[in-house]
Amino acid sequence: MTQAHALIFDVFGTLVDWHGSIRRELQATLVEGLGLPLDAASLATAWRAQYQPAMQEVRSGQRAFCDLDVLHRRNLDVVLNDAGVGTAVDEAARQHLVRAWHRLQAWPEVGEALALLRQRFLLAPCSNGHIALMVALARHNAWHWDAVLGAELARDYKPQPIVYTTACRALGLAPAQVMMVACHSSDLAAAAAAGLQCGFIARPEEGGPGVGETAPACPVQAQAADLRQLAQRLLAQA
C-alpha cells in the first residue's frame, strides 16, 4: 500500500455532531424562543433529509452550483412549511438557523486527534460545505487545517469524482497518496473509485441515537472506533 501523505475529511457527521448541534439550535430558537410545538430532534432529521435531494439538483445540472448556505435555507423553508409553522418563523430566525451549521460542535476526541495527525500528515476538509462554512467550523472548534478543500473548489458536490480529484490536485498529490476519512461508506466508496485510500471511523449516533454506521460497507485501508483510535493506528504505521 502506498504511504498516504495527506488525509482529507468528511466533516458533517465525521468530525462534528450535526444532529445534536442542530437539535439544540432548533430547540433554543423555535421551541423555547418562539414557543412553537415542535420536536426539535425530528425537525433536525427532516432538515438533513433534504440535503441530498438539494445537492442532486446541482449534480444533475438542473441547478447551477450554489453554496450550502443557499441550499440549507431553501431546505429549512421546506421543512418549516411541512411542519405547519412557515408563517410563524421570521427572517431573522431563519438566518440564525442557517448559520447554525457554522457553529456545529465537534465530537469530543476530534481536536486532539487532528493535532496528533498533523505531526505526520497534511490535513484538509473535503466537505460539501463551502469554504466560509469550513473556516467558521475550524475557528469554532479550534482546528488547524493545511488547506480548505471540497465542493466549492470543485464546483460540484460529493460523491462526484471531481470533488476528490480536485482536492488531491490542489495538494500536489496523486489520489493514491491521499486518504479520505469518513463515517459514511458511500463517501468512501466514491473516493476509492477516484483512486484514493480510505479510512473509516464509526459514528453510531451520527443521525441521533442509534442512527449511524458502526462498520464500513466497502473495502477500506484503515478503520477505527473514533478519530483518536484511527490517528494512533495511522501514526503507528508511519
C-alpha positions in Angstrom: 0.0 0.0 0.0 1.3 3.5 -0.9 2.1 5.6 2.1 -0.5 8.4 2.5 0.9 11.9 2.6 -2.4 13.7 3.3 -5.7 13.0 5.0 -8.9 14.7 3.7 -12.0 14.6 5.8 -15.7 14.4 5.5 -17.0 16.9 8.1 -20.7 16.6 8.8 -21.1 13.5 11.0 -17.4 12.5 10.8 -15.9 15.4 12.7 -18.9 17.3 14.0 -22.2 16.2 15.7 -24.5 17.8 13.3 -27.7 16.2 14.6 -27.1 17.1 18.3 -25.9 20.6 17.4 -28.8 21.4 15.1 -31.3 19.8 17.5 -30.1 22.2 20.3 -30.3 25.2 18.0 -33.8 24.3 16.8 -34.9 23.8 20.4 -33.5 27.1 21.5 -34.8 29.2 18.6 -38.1 27.6 17.7 -39.4 25.8 20.8 -38.0 27.9 23.6 -37.6 31.2 21.7 -40.8 31.2 19.7 -42.8 28.7 21.7 -43.6 26.5 18.7 -44.9 23.0 19.5 -42.2 21.1 17.6 -40.0 18.1 18.2 -36.5 19.5 17.6 -34.9 16.1 17.1 -37.4 15.2 14.4 -37.1 18.5 12.7 -33.3 18.2 12.6 -33.6 14.9 10.9 -36.2 16.3 8.4 -33.9 19.2 7.6 -31.0 16.9 6.9 -33.2 14.6 4.8 -33.5 17.5 2.3 -29.7 17.7 1.9 -29.0 15.0 -0.7 -32.0 15.8 -2.9 -31.0 19.5 -3.0 -27.4 18.7 -3.9 -28.6 16.2 -6.6 -30.2 19.2 -8.4 -26.7 20.6 -8.7 -25.0 17.3 -9.5 -27.6 16.6 -12.3 -27.1 20.1 -13.9 -30.7 21.0 -13.0 -29.4 23.9 -10.9 -26.2 25.9 -11.1 -23.7 25.4 -8.3 -24.5 27.3 -5.2 -23.1 27.0 -1.7 -24.6 25.1 1.2 -26.0 28.1 2.9 -28.3 28.7 0.0 -29.4 25.0 0.0 -29.8 24.9 3.8 -32.0 28.0 3.6 -34.2 26.5 0.9 -34.4 23.2 2.8 -35.3 25.0 6.0 -38.2 26.7 4.3 -39.4 23.4 3.1 -39.4 21.6 6.5 -40.9 24.6 8.3 -43.7 24.7 5.8 -44.1 20.9 6.1 -44.3 21.3 9.9 -47.1 23.8 9.5 -45.1 26.7 11.1 -43.9 28.5 8.0 -45.7 31.7 8.8 -44.6 31.7 12.5 -40.8 31.9 11.8 -39.4 35.3 10.8 -36.5 36.1 8.6 -34.1 36.7 11.4 -34.8 33.3 13.0 -34.3 31.6 9.6 -31.0 33.3 9.0 -29.8 32.4 12.6 -30.7 28.8 12.0 -28.9 28.6 8.7 -25.8 30.0 10.4 -26.2 27.2 13.0 -24.4 24.9 10.5 -21.3 27.2 11.0 -21.5 26.5 14.8 -21.6 22.7 14.9 -19.8 21.1 17.8 -17.0 18.6 17.2 -17.1 15.1 18.6 -15.1 15.1 21.8 -11.9 13.4 20.5 -11.6 15.3 17.2 -9.4 18.2 18.2 -6.8 16.1 19.9 -6.8 13.6 17.1 -6.3 16.2 14.4 -3.4 17.7 16.3 -1.8 14.2 16.5 -2.3 13.5 12.8 -0.9 16.9 11.8 2.5 15.8 13.1 2.8 13.4 10.2 0.1 14.3 7.5 -1.2 17.2 5.6 -4.8 17.7 6.7 -7.8 19.3 5.0 -11.6 19.1 4.9 -13.2 17.7 1.8 -16.7 18.6 2.5 -19.9 19.5 0.7 -19.7 22.6 2.9 -18.3 25.7 1.3 -15.0 27.4 2.3 -16.6 30.1 4.6 -18.5 27.4 6.4 -15.4 25.2 6.8 -13.4 28.2 8.1 -16.1 29.0 10.6 -16.2 25.4 11.9 -12.4 25.3 12.2 -12.4 28.5 14.2 -15.4 27.4 16.3 -13.7 24.1 17.2 -10.0 25.3 17.3 -8.9 23.1 14.4 -5.9 23.9 12.2 -6.1 22.9 8.6 -3.3 22.9 6.0 -5.9 23.8 3.3 -9.6 24.0 2.9 -10.8 21.8 0.0 -14.1 20.3 -1.1 -17.2 21.2 -3.1 -16.7 24.9 -3.6 -13.3 24.3 -5.1 -14.6 21.6 -7.5 -17.9 23.5 -8.2 -19.8 20.2 -7.6 -20.9 18.0 -4.8 -19.7 14.7 -3.5 -19.9 11.9 -4.5 -18.9 13.3 -7.9 -15.3 12.2 -8.6 -14.2 15.7 -9.4 -14.5 16.7 -5.8 -12.0 14.1 -4.6 -9.6 14.5 -7.5 -9.6 18.3 -7.3 -8.6 18.0 -3.6 -5.7 15.8 -4.5 -4.6 18.0 -7.3 -4.7 21.1 -5.0 -2.3 19.3 -2.6 0.0 18.3 -5.4 -0.5 14.6 -4.7 -1.7 11.6 -6.7 -5.0 10.1 -5.4 -3.2 7.1 -4.1 -1.2 9.3 -1.8 -4.3 10.7 -0.2 -6.7 9.1 2.3 -10.3 10.1 2.6 -11.6 9.8 6.1 -15.3 9.5 6.7 -18.0 7.8 8.7 -20.1 7.2 5.6 -19.4 4.2 3.4 -21.0 5.9 0.3 -18.4 8.7 0.6 -15.6 6.3 0.9 -16.8 4.1 -1.9 -16.8 7.2 -4.2 -13.4 8.2 -3.0 -12.0 4.8 -3.6 -13.4 4.8 -7.2 -11.5 8.0 -7.7 -8.3 6.3 -6.6 -8.0 7.5 -3.0 -7.2 5.4 0.0 -10.0 5.2 2.6 -10.2 5.4 6.4 -13.5 4.7 8.2 -14.4 5.8 11.7 -17.6 4.7 13.4 -20.2 7.3 14.3 -23.2 5.1 15.6 -25.0 8.2 16.9 -24.4 10.5 13.9 -28.0 11.0 13.0 -29.3 10.7 16.5 -29.5 7.7 18.9 -28.7 4.5 17.1 -28.6 6.2 13.7 -25.2 5.9 12.1 -22.7 3.4 10.7 -20.6 1.2 13.0 -18.6 -0.6 10.3 -17.7 0.1 6.7 -19.8 -1.3 3.9 -16.9 -1.1 1.4 -13.2 -2.0 1.4 -11.0 0.4 3.4 -7.3 0.7 4.2 -8.0 1.6 7.9 -10.9 1.7 10.3 -11.4 2.6 13.9 -14.0 3.3 16.6 -13.2 7.0 16.5 -10.7 9.5 15.2 -8.3 9.2 18.1 -8.0 5.5 17.5 -7.6 6.0 13.8 -4.8 8.5 14.5 -3.0 6.1 16.7 -3.2 3.3 14.1 -2.0 5.5 11.2 0.8 7.0 13.2 2.0 3.6 14.3 2.2 2.6 10.7 4.1 5.7 9.5 
